[in-house]
Amino acid sequence: MRGRRGVVAASAALLFLTGCGDQLRSSLVGQVGTRLVPALAGSGPSAEEAAAQAAAMGFGPDAIAANPENYMLFQVGGLGIAGLGRVVSEHDNLRTWLGDSGYSVSFENGLVVATRGFGKDLMAADVASVRAAIDAGGGEAVRLHDYLDSRDQIVQERYACVIASAGPQPVDLGLRQVEAEAFAETCRGTRVQFENMYFIGESGGIIASRQLVSDVVGYLSNNIL
Amino acid sequence: MWRSAVDRVSILASLRLICPASDEVWGGTMARWAMRTGTAIGLLIVAVPAFGQDRGITYTHYGTPGLLEMPTALSAMDGELAATLSLMDGQQRTALTFQITPRLSGTFRISGTKDYSYPGDPAFDGIFIDRGFDLRYQILDESARLPALAIGLQDFLGSGHSGAEYIVATKAVSDSIRVTAGLGWGRLGSNNGFSNPFGILGDSFDTRSPSTSAMEPEEMFQGDAALFGGVEWAFADNWTIKAEYSSDAYVREADLGLITIDSPLNFGLTWEPLDGVQVGASYLYGNTFGLTATILMNPNDRPMDGGFDSAPVPVSVRPADLRAMTSWNRSALPDEALAAGLAQAMASEGLILSGIEVTDTTARLRYTNTRYRSEAQAMGRLARMLTQGLPPSIELITLEPMKSGIPVSAVTLRRSDLEALETSAGGSEAMFDRARFADAGSSAGLLSVAPAEGPFSWSLGPYLGLVFGPEDDDGLALNGGVEVTASYAFSPNFILGGAVRQQLFNTSDTAPFVPDNDVPGVHPVRRNAPLYALEGTTTIPTLTLAHFARPGPNLYSRVTAGLLEPMYGGVSTELLFKPVDSAWGFGAEVNYVQQRDFDQQFTFRDYDVVTGHGSLYYDFDSGFYAQLDVGRYLAGDWGATMTLDRTFENGWRVGASATVTEVSFDSGMSEGVDYGIRVTIPVDFVLGRPSQRGLSTTLGAPTRDDGQRLDVDGRLFDTVRNGHLSDLEDGWGRFWR
């Protein structure tokens, strides 16, 4: 039961993290909820089916409880996506997570370098200097983002960014409250200006963040369980 | 409102991605933090490049960018396709305008005028149908001081019913007001005309013969000239008022009493209720109301961005020690077991594995992609799967995509490149640069894999047919019903296929019979199309045995026998020479066919012919594709067809073809060049989901008998081009998709 409660609490944490209300709550029910909430409520055969389906996809409560570090909460407000992702690939500093509705997100040292399944996805990115600036406590960096255009050609966007520390901040991860070092990254390209946010945990890893995917998709928010 | 250049670098939009009102209720850590630090949480689109701007162009009753009936000098966005329907009392026009290049546009139009007839022709009772082409070239862009300048030819092929030429200038005088002035000839030189200024070049420019059923190109810019002009005022977002002074006196229509011109001033209002939709109302000639509706599409503006394809399997990266291995334990994992596992995984991506060859360090797979339009995307997905499934010592991966059961190319990738470039900025281009493209290898050495699905497949669906009558005034007829198609694959490249149709409706209940000797020397090879539609209620449109093969390097062959198409049966043979990395290809096709009976079952009419063509194909780097077919057509007439398509990397194609044969200008036919327009829209562009289907339509001249080709399935160039370098490069942006 701890695991099941954990899913709910962690989902709620995502809501807190992103600061959106009813709209997100309903989309949460629509996304994760249709699969997991009925199972948690424990009512009716459809609840069992939903639980079985979630388990088959690797999102069963027992699997989550056994290895919570393999799961991440994701939210893309512009697409109405709010739910869990499961790590499906890990090597060096690159981790790829598969979302419960068929999208994927790849992080390099906690920074988004690719997404799939969101429409105007981030095809690939070079963010090495951003991570170096965070590790240095702030500084300047250059980001390169690859996007696919209407004619199936890769278009590269270049952003000049400034990373600044915002000091220690409380972060509610749902299962627990922690103190984390916050960083803001302000970037400007030829067309788009955006601001990413990162919360660095005690281990030095990014435990929660809000990062740009593309001008159409908007921001992706995520936090560990 | 039109936006000035200054606006283009200003902030156009600000998207707040976090719900502001919810902070109090669900005030989360990040939102609170952001507020405390005074940071605006949002994404700012700070500038939009000029080409992303709406130029505020609206369309005329002729379906061209312009005022009401008069043109302006501005071009639509590159690649824009505009379909316009225009209705007025006694007149209707349907037009398709394509912005072929940033400066050149073309329009194909079908006009209907009630009771019209050419000067000298007897009176006509009914809707007179005329087809025409326009071309317009924008010579000058608008600058701070100078207007945009364009030159145009209206209805310059075919009959010249609306034939006119013009030079026109357009200048914006404020953010929302644009003025146009022009000089017209022909139809556009008929109101208050004056002596042709080109008369100084020679007396021949002074006069122009009246519009007849055959427009002569040498008459262009001849005869009186006249001035036209107008104003457009975009008084609110999505609303434009237009007023024009028309230089078209509708001379012939007025003579016939069809149109009365009380005033040369026309007025109109255009509204854009949605992106890509324009509707207009107008008051014309001082006495007539008109309506227009235009739908715009642009291949350069995909509504679903890259599409919502599900996430691919990620690349599995080998640890250094495994990567250093030079062999693997073949006895622990036999080739058959490896093939079975891969085939099962590939099926989840719509990929059918046909053959595999593995060594200690290489793998070669032959497969068919049944899901993705872009072969490059299918390759990217397959390659990622193979990083998961192949033994670690395998470094070189060769992919051989198949079409119609034959391999069309071999693309070799390094596994270590796949491991390094999956999420790297510039990774798609780097992957392309490092890939090797070659002709498909030999079948020797391949372990054959039986398809999971059986050799038999079938489907049931509706069909619709559009039939053009043998004469202009026969109009169009629509028929439709249900169709069952089925196929049996003896092998992937040897297929028995066919269809049965049951017609459920036909809007025409009569069909003229064109007798065999209607035009001496030209058998009615197509003009009995309405009769095929009328008598063909339960039909077998096709029933064929087709064999595809690779007889040699860079060579492809096809033999198709049986009921090849609704009107012909026989044998069709084709040979194509097309190196994988060449922009060009050569083909030859020879067919012996006999005309089928109108009921489209198993009996034939007493007409047979040997028909065929030599073809040259060329894919220009600039996004244009040309094809020249020279040979003997169905009526036994010798001639040539030139086809030019603009091809977009995302699968769109818009093109035109023109055919001339030895009888095109004979007195019996007297129809000149046979032309057609074709448009193909990829389904994945519209739906945002993977699909190999394309929606194609062809528009053109009425059905005729000269310059007609056999309509056989599986022609080789279109079959193989998807897997060749040019198309792979076009779609390579999707490799990591």
Interface residues (C-beta under 8 A of the other chain):
Chain A: L15 F16 L17 T18 G19 C20 G21 D22 Q23 L24 R25 G77 G78 V88 S89 H91 D92 L94 T96 L98 G99 G102 Y103 S104 S106 E108 V113 A114 R116 G117 F118 G119 K120 D121 M123 A124 A125 D126 L144 H145 D146 L148 D149 S150 R151 D152 Q153 I154 Q156 A166 Q169 P170 V171 D172 A182 A184 R188 G189 T190 R191 V192 Q193 F194 E195 M197 A208 R210 L212 D215 V216 G218 Y219 S221
Chain B: L15 L17 I18 C19 A21 S22 D23 V25 W26 G27 G28 T29 M30 A31 R32 W33 A34 T37 T39 A40 I41 G42 L43 L44 I45 V46 A47 V48 P49 P299 N300 D301 R302 M304 D305 G306 G307 F308 D309 S310 A311 P312 P314 V315 S316 V317 P319 S374 E422 T423 S424 A425 G426 G427 S428 E429 F648 E649 N650 G688 D730 G731 W732 G733 R734 W736 R737
